């Protein structure tokens, strides 16, 4: 139960979800990957690394640039975790999860789905 509470807090603060290609995807981004690796150990998925742009979307130089890390969980595991967290999330996050679950059901996964996103 403690791990579920931990992931709910992490997702509530830094997470997002979307549906594409018949699959729900949950993501959490951080500049320090340590807690993302813990999420990966507990719930699966992958941790991806991205180089930050040296400018923000307005073209202004960023004070901090370097790397950004993203924990990504998709498919049936993401759907299960989303439904497990649902009751404890804020109304805004519940709306996003509900929308993602509905959109992901509009195109079912193929029978030979290999568990990869996209």
N, C-alpha and C positions, 0 to 999 in steps of 0.2 A: 504493500500500500504506500509505503514511503516513496518508492520510485515513481509511482503514478502521480503523487502530489508534486514531486520534483519536476517531472516532465510537463505537468499542467502549468506550473509557474513559469518554466522556461518558455513554453509555447505561448502562453498568455502575454509575456513580455516582449518576445522577439520573433514569434512564429508567424507563418502565413500558410495558406493552402490554396490550391487551384485544381481544376480537373482538365485533363487534356488526353486525347486518344483513348477515352474510356477508362482512365485511371485517375484516382485521387492522389495528389502529392502533398505532403507536409514538408515545410522547410523551416529551419531556424538558422539565422546568421549571427556570427560573432567575429570579432577580431582575434580572439584567442581560442584556438581549437580544443583546448582541454575538456571543457564541458560537452562539446559536441562529440568527442570520442566516447565520453561516458554514455551519451544518448545512443550512439551507435552500438556500444556493447550491450546496453539494456534492451533496445528495441529493434536493432538491425538498421538497414539503410546504408548510406555512404556519407563520408565527409569529403567535400570538394573544396579546392583552394582556388581563389581568384585573385588576380593582381588588381589592386585598386587603381582607378584612374588618378592622375595627378591633378585633375581639375574636377570641380563639381559640375552638376548639370547646367549651371549658369555660366560656366567657363572660368570661374574664379579658382585660383590655386588652392588646393587643400593643404592644411597645415600637416595633416597626418596622411601619409600614403604608405603603401606596402601591400599587405595581403589581407584578404577577407575570406573567412571560412564559412561553409554552409553544410549543415546536416540535412540530408534529403532522404525521405522515406516515401515510397510510393506503392501503389497496388493494394492488394488485400491487407497487408500489414498496416498501411497508412489508414485504410478504411476502419480496421479494427481499433487502432489507437484513437482515431478521431471519435468513434462512437463511445469508447471508454472514457475519454476526457470530457465529452460533450456536456454533461450535467453540471460540471464544475466550472465551466468557462463563462466569461462575460457574455452579455447579450450580443455584442458585436462579433465576437469570435464564434458564438453558436450560429449566428446567421451565416457567416462565411463557411463554416463546416457544413451546415445544412445545404447551402447552395452548391458547394463542391460535391457533396454526396449525390445530390440530384443530377447535376451535370455529368458526373462520372457514370451514372447508371444509364444515361441516354445511349451510350454506345458500349455494349458489353465487351469484356475482354475475350480475345480469341481462346479457344480451348488449349492451344499450344503456347500460351503466354509464358515467357521465360523469367518473369519477375523484374525485368529492367524497366526503367521509366522511359516514356516517350515512344 
